[in-house]
Amino acid sequence: MNKLNRYLSIALVIQLVVLLVSHIARNPSSTAKPTKLFDKLDVEKVNWLRIEEGRDETDAKKKQSVVELAKEDGKWVLKSGGDFPAKKDKITEFLGKLPGLIAGQPVATSKRFHRKLEVADDKYQRKVAVKVEDGRSYRFVLGSSPAIKSVHLRLEGKDDVYLVKDLTAWDASATPTDWVESDYFKVKRDNVVALTLVNKNGEIKLSKGADGKWTLEGMEEGATLKQSEVDSLLSSASSVNLQQPVGREVKPSYELGQEKASARLTVEVEQKPDKPDKPDKPPASMPATPPARVTHTLTVGAKKDDSYYVKSGASQFVVRAATWAVEPLVNKKPTDLWEKKEEKKKEEGSGAGSKEKKEKK
């Protein structure tokens, strides 16, 4: 090999080395080993969590949902719901996934791909912020899920986007009811022995006799109680789930006072003792102790959007309940629960007439 060829070969090698070094400098992650994104996060020391729902470009009027949770005196509460008690297990489960998230080679390193992967500042699935006791915070954005149990993730302030496993945007829910117990007002329906409902249509008073049959106070003489309507009312009156916690303060705008309330419900429930495996029969001379009765109250206030403000007498918190859940209490009329003999005869007659027509056909 002459000197010229030797010099050309050396120059070529130098060029290749320069190109390789430049490529590594521009793409340092291409040679980086997989690392844990939140390996220093101590889940036990987390005391604040905020999750913001993604923007909906198709519905500009839709209000974004935000969930803010905080640990106070060792207990988790929903700060965005007036300090309503939160589910510790749910929070621990979500936070427990973060230290194990592994970042490999980025799927994107430029901002121009952020919107497509739904991790941009103005287009995203979730924005999550986590704080620990010493003041450190971890902020990241969750985007689209190209596969089951995986999601695109971008650390706030960074351009690199990673595809991480064992996490989805649904795990970081921005719906309040996913972080609290949804049962707000609940009684055992079979143990209800009396019910009073007051609304704009009047007062409904139901009571159950020793024979298990219901009677309605004020029902017209000769009328018959509609059992299906009684069952429907009992269902609405024995269980109300919350849609969103509001807080402890009872504001005038909630209209939960006696005069302005949309509905006032009182339910009496028999506290029947659990039956022992081998019950001991009391002496014949000793009368059986009647079951104790407990009274539960529920007030339905003003309507707001697709819900009503609701306050249980057993809870210090005001909540909002879905319209469909409480409107049966707001709109029920006393006359809905019974029918006159004439009406019953007409129904029976119309049924018989239609039967005769079918037979003729």
C-alpha positions as CSV (number, residue, x, y, z in Angstrom):
1,M,0.0,0.0,0.0
2,N,1.5,3.3,-1.1
3,K,1.6,6.4,1.2
4,L,-1.4,8.0,-0.5
5,N,-3.6,5.0,0.1
6,R,-2.4,4.8,3.6
7,Y,-3.3,8.4,4.3
8,L,-6.7,8.0,2.6
9,S,-7.5,5.0,4.8
10,I,-6.5,6.9,8.0
11,A,-8.6,9.8,6.9
12,L,-11.6,7.5,6.3
13,V,-11.2,5.9,9.8
14,I,-11.0,9.4,11.4
15,Q,-14.2,10.4,9.6
16,L,-16.0,7.3,10.7
17,V,-15.0,7.9,14.3
18,V,-16.1,11.5,14.1
19,L,-19.5,10.5,12.7
20,L,-19.9,7.8,15.4
21,V,-19.1,10.3,18.2
22,S,-21.4,12.9,16.7
23,H,-24.3,10.3,16.6
24,I,-23.8,9.3,20.2
25,A,-23.7,13.0,21.3
26,R,-26.9,13.6,19.5
27,N,-28.6,10.4,20.7
28,P,-27.1,9.6,24.0
29,S,-30.1,7.3,24.9
30,S,-29.4,5.1,21.9
31,T,-26.6,3.5,24.0
32,A,-28.2,4.0,27.4
33,K,-29.2,1.0,29.4
34,P,-32.8,0.7,30.6
35,T,-33.3,2.8,33.8
36,K,-36.1,3.2,36.4
37,L,-37.7,6.6,36.0
38,F,-38.7,7.0,39.6
39,D,-36.3,4.7,41.4
40,K,-35.7,7.2,44.2
41,L,-39.4,7.7,44.9
42,D,-40.3,6.5,48.4
43,V,-44.0,5.7,48.1
44,E,-44.4,5.8,51.9
45,K,-43.3,9.4,52.1
46,V,-45.7,10.7,49.4
47,N,-48.1,13.2,50.9
48,W,-49.7,14.8,47.8
49,L,-51.1,13.6,44.5
50,R,-52.7,15.6,41.7
51,I,-54.2,14.2,38.5
52,E,-55.6,16.3,35.7
53,E,-57.7,14.9,32.9
54,G,-56.7,15.5,29.3
55,R,-58.1,18.3,27.2
56,D,-61.0,17.4,25.0
57,E,-60.5,19.2,21.7
58,T,-63.9,18.0,20.4
59,D,-65.8,19.6,23.3
60,A,-64.5,23.0,24.2
61,K,-67.3,23.5,26.8
62,K,-66.5,20.3,28.7
63,K,-65.0,21.1,32.1
64,Q,-61.8,19.3,32.8
65,S,-61.8,17.0,35.8
66,V,-59.0,17.4,38.4
67,V,-58.4,15.1,41.4
68,E,-56.2,16.3,44.3
69,L,-55.4,14.0,47.1
70,A,-53.4,14.7,50.3
71,K,-52.2,12.8,53.3
72,E,-53.2,14.5,56.5
73,D,-52.5,13.1,60.0
74,G,-51.6,9.8,58.3
75,K,-54.9,9.6,56.4
76,W,-55.6,10.2,52.8
77,V,-58.3,12.7,51.9
78,L,-59.8,14.1,48.6
79,K,-58.7,17.7,48.8
80,S,-60.7,18.6,45.7
81,G,-63.8,17.1,47.4
82,G,-63.7,19.1,50.6
83,D,-61.4,16.6,52.5
84,F,-63.7,13.7,51.9
85,P,-62.0,10.4,53.1
86,A,-60.1,8.7,50.3
87,K,-59.4,5.0,49.6
88,K,-55.8,4.4,50.9
89,D,-55.5,1.0,49.1
90,K,-56.4,2.6,45.7
91,I,-53.8,5.4,46.2
92,T,-51.1,3.0,47.4
93,E,-51.7,0.7,44.4
94,F,-51.2,3.5,41.9
95,L,-48.2,5.0,43.6
96,G,-46.7,1.5,44.0
97,K,-46.4,1.2,40.2
98,L,-44.3,4.3,39.7
99,P,-40.9,3.1,41.2
100,G,-41.0,0.0,38.9
101,L,-41.5,1.9,35.6
102,I,-38.5,1.3,33.3
103,A,-37.4,3.6,30.5
104,G,-35.6,2.1,27.6
105,Q,-34.7,3.9,24.4
106,P,-37.1,6.8,23.8
107,V,-39.7,6.4,21.1
108,A,-39.4,10.1,20.4
109,T,-36.9,12.8,21.2
110,S,-38.5,15.8,19.6
111,K,-41.5,18.0,20.6
112,R,-43.0,17.6,17.1
113,F,-44.1,14.1,18.1
114,H,-45.7,15.0,21.4
115,R,-49.2,15.8,20.1
116,K,-49.3,12.6,18.1
117,L,-48.4,10.6,21.2
118,E,-50.7,12.7,23.3
119,V,-48.1,13.9,25.8
120,A,-47.9,17.5,24.7
121,D,-48.6,20.4,27.0
122,D,-51.9,21.2,25.2
123,K,-52.9,17.6,24.2
124,Y,-52.5,14.8,26.8
125,Q,-54.4,12.0,28.5
126,R,-53.3,12.8,32.1
127,K,-51.0,15.2,33.8
128,V,-49.7,13.8,37.1
129,A,-47.9,15.5,40.0
130,V,-46.5,13.7,43.1
131,K,-44.9,15.3,46.1
132,V,-43.1,13.8,49.0
133,E,-42.5,15.0,52.6
134,D,-39.2,16.6,51.9
135,G,-40.7,18.9,49.2
136,R,-39.4,17.0,46.2
137,S,-41.9,16.6,43.4
138,Y,-42.2,14.3,40.4
139,R,-44.3,15.5,37.4
140,F,-45.1,13.6,34.2
141,V,-47.5,13.3,31.4
142,L,-49.4,10.2,30.3
143,G,-50.5,9.8,26.7
144,S,-51.8,7.2,24.3
145,S,-51.6,3.4,24.9
146,P,-50.4,1.5,21.8
147,A,-50.7,-1.8,23.6
148,I,-52.5,-3.4,26.6
149,K,-51.1,-2.2,30.0
150,S,-48.6,0.2,28.4
151,V,-48.6,4.0,27.9
152,H,-46.5,6.7,26.5
153,L,-44.9,8.8,29.3
154,R,-43.0,12.1,29.2
155,L,-41.3,13.7,32.2
156,E,-42.4,17.3,32.5
157,G,-39.9,19.7,31.1
158,K,-38.2,16.9,28.9
159,D,-38.6,16.1,25.2
160,D,-38.0,12.4,25.4
161,V,-41.0,10.1,25.3
162,Y,-40.9,6.6,26.7
163,L,-43.2,3.6,26.3
164,V,-43.6,2.1,29.8
165,K,-45.4,-1.1,30.8
166,D,-47.8,-2.0,33.6
167,L,-49.4,1.4,33.6
168,T,-52.2,3.1,31.7
169,A,-53.9,6.5,31.8
170,W,-56.9,4.7,33.4
171,D,-54.8,3.9,36.4
172,A,-54.4,7.6,36.9
173,S,-58.1,8.3,37.0
174,A,-59.3,11.9,37.2
175,T,-62.8,10.8,38.4
176,P,-63.4,11.5,42.1
177,T,-65.6,8.4,42.7
178,D,-62.6,6.2,41.7
179,W,-60.7,7.4,44.8
180,V,-63.5,7.4,47.4
181,E,-66.2,5.0,48.6
182,S,-69.2,5.7,46.4
183,D,-71.8,4.4,48.9
184,Y,-73.1,7.6,50.6
185,F,-76.5,6.7,51.9
186,K,-77.3,3.0,52.3
187,V,-79.8,1.0,54.5
188,K,-80.8,-2.6,54.3
189,R,-84.0,-2.5,52.3
190,D,-85.5,-5.7,53.8
191,N,-85.2,-4.1,57.2
192,V,-87.1,-0.9,56.4
193,V,-90.3,-0.7,58.3
194,A,-91.4,2.9,57.8
195,L,-90.7,5.6,55.2
196,T,-91.7,9.3,55.0
197,L,-91.0,11.4,51.9
198,V,-91.8,15.1,51.6
199,N,-91.4,16.9,48.3
200,K,-93.2,19.5,46.1
201,N,-96.0,17.0,45.4
202,G,-96.9,16.4,49.0
203,E,-96.1,13.8,51.7
204,I,-95.8,10.0,51.4
205,K,-96.0,8.0,54.6
206,L,-95.5,4.2,54.3
207,S,-95.4,1.7,57.1
208,K,-95.0,-2.1,57.2
209,G,-97.3,-4.2,59.4
210,A,-96.4,-7.3,61.4
211,D,-97.7,-9.3,58.4
212,G,-95.1,-7.7,56.1
213,K,-97.6,-5.8,54.1
214,W,-97.3,-2.1,53.4
215,T,-99.9,0.6,54.1
216,L,-100.1,4.2,52.8
217,E,-101.4,6.9,55.0
218,G,-104.1,9.1,53.4
219,M,-104.9,6.6,50.6
220,E,-108.5,6.9,49.3
221,E,-111.0,4.5,50.6
222,G,-111.4,1.5,48.4
223,A,-108.1,2.2,46.6
224,T,-105.4,-0.5,46.2
225,L,-101.7,0.0,46.9
226,K,-99.4,-0.6,43.9
227,Q,-96.8,-2.9,45.2
228,S,-94.5,-2.3,42.1
229,E,-94.5,1.5,43.0
230,V,-93.7,0.7,46.6
231,D,-90.8,-1.5,45.6
232,S,-89.5,1.2,43.3
233,L,-89.7,3.9,46.0
234,L,-87.9,1.6,48.5
235,S,-85.1,1.0,46.0
236,S,-84.5,4.7,45.6
237,A,-84.8,5.4,49.3
238,S,-82.5,2.6,50.5
239,S,-79.4,3.4,48.4
240,V,-77.9,6.7,47.0
241,N,-74.3,6.8,45.6
242,L,-72.4,10.0,45.4
243,Q,-71.2,11.4,42.1
244,Q,-68.8,13.9,43.7
245,P,-68.0,14.9,47.2
246,V,-68.5,18.7,47.9
247,G,-67.3,19.4,51.5
248,R,-68.4,19.9,55.1
249,E,-69.9,23.4,54.6
250,V,-73.6,23.6,53.9
251,K,-73.9,26.7,51.7
252,P,-77.3,28.5,51.2
253,S,-77.0,27.9,47.4
254,Y,-77.2,24.1,48.1
255,E,-80.8,24.6,49.3
256,L,-80.7,21.9,51.9
257,G,-82.8,23.8,54.4
258,Q,-86.2,22.4,55.4
259,E,-88.2,25.1,53.4
260,K,-86.1,25.0,50.1
261,A,-85.2,21.3,49.9
262,S,-86.3,19.4,46.8
263,A,-87.0,16.3,49.0
264,R,-86.8,15.2,52.6
265,L,-86.6,11.5,53.3
266,T,-86.9,9.7,56.6
267,V,-86.4,5.9,56.8
268,E,-86.9,3.7,59.9
269,V,-84.9,0.5,59.9
270,E,-85.2,-2.4,62.3
271,Q,-81.8,-3.5,63.7
272,K,-82.3,-7.2,63.7
273,P,-79.7,-9.2,65.6
274,D,-77.7,-11.8,63.8
275,K,-79.1,-15.3,64.3
276,P,-76.8,-17.5,66.3
277,D,-75.9,-21.0,65.1
278,K,-77.8,-22.6,68.0
279,P,-80.3,-20.1,69.3
280,D,-81.2,-20.4,73.0
281,K,-85.0,-20.2,73.5
282,P,-86.0,-17.7,76.2
283,P,-88.2,-18.9,79.0
284,A,-91.9,-18.9,78.2
285,S,-92.5,-16.3,80.9
286,M,-89.9,-13.9,79.3
287,P,-91.2,-11.8,76.4
288,A,-89.1,-11.5,73.3
289,T,-87.2,-8.2,73.0
290,P,-88.5,-6.2,70.0
291,P,-85.9,-5.2,67.5
292,A,-84.5,-1.7,67.9
293,R,-85.3,0.9,65.3
294,V,-82.9,3.3,63.8
295,T,-83.9,6.4,61.9
296,H,-82.0,7.6,58.9
297,T,-82.5,10.9,57.1
298,L,-81.5,12.3,53.7
299,T,-82.1,15.8,52.2
300,V,-82.0,16.5,48.5
301,G,-81.3,20.1,47.7
302,A,-80.7,22.2,44.6
303,K,-80.1,20.8,41.2
304,K,-76.7,21.6,39.5
305,D,-76.0,20.4,36.0
306,D,-76.7,16.6,36.0
307,S,-76.8,16.2,39.7
308,Y,-78.4,17.3,43.0
309,Y,-76.8,18.5,46.3
310,V,-77.5,15.8,48.9
311,K,-76.9,15.6,52.7
312,S,-77.2,12.5,54.9
313,G,-78.0,13.0,58.5
314,A,-75.3,10.5,59.3
315,S,-72.6,12.3,57.4
316,Q,-70.8,15.5,58.0
317,F,-70.2,15.9,54.2
318,V,-72.4,17.3,51.5
319,V,-72.1,15.5,48.2
320,R,-73.6,15.6,44.7
321,A,-75.7,12.7,43.5
322,A,-76.7,11.9,39.9
323,T,-80.0,13.2,38.8
324,W,-81.4,9.8,37.8
325,A,-80.5,8.5,41.4
326,V,-82.5,11.1,43.3
327,E,-85.2,12.4,41.0
328,P,-87.6,9.5,42.0
329,L,-87.5,11.1,45.5
330,V,-87.9,14.6,44.1
331,N,-90.8,13.8,41.8
332,K,-92.8,11.0,43.4
333,K,-96.5,11.7,44.1
334,P,-98.6,10.1,46.7
335,T,-101.2,9.2,44.0
336,D,-98.4,7.3,42.1
337,L,-98.6,4.6,44.8
338,W,-102.3,3.7,44.6
339,E,-105.1,3.1,42.2
340,K,-108.9,3.3,42.4
341,K,-111.2,0.4,41.7
342,E,-112.5,2.1,38.6
343,E,-109.0,2.5,37.2
344,K,-108.3,-1.1,37.9
345,K,-111.5,-2.2,36.2
346,K,-110.6,-0.2,33.1
347,E,-107.2,-1.7,33.0
348,E,-108.6,-5.2,33.4
349,G,-111.3,-4.4,30.8
350,S,-108.8,-3.1,28.3
351,G,-106.7,-6.2,28.8
352,A,-109.7,-8.5,28.3
353,G,-110.8,-6.6,25.2
354,S,-107.4,-6.9,23.6
355,K,-107.4,-10.6,24.4
356,E,-110.8,-11.0,22.6
357,K,-109.5,-9.2,19.6
358,K,-106.5,-11.5,19.4
359,E,-108.7,-14.6,19.7
360,K,-110.9,-13.3,16.8
361,K,-107.9,-12.7,14.7
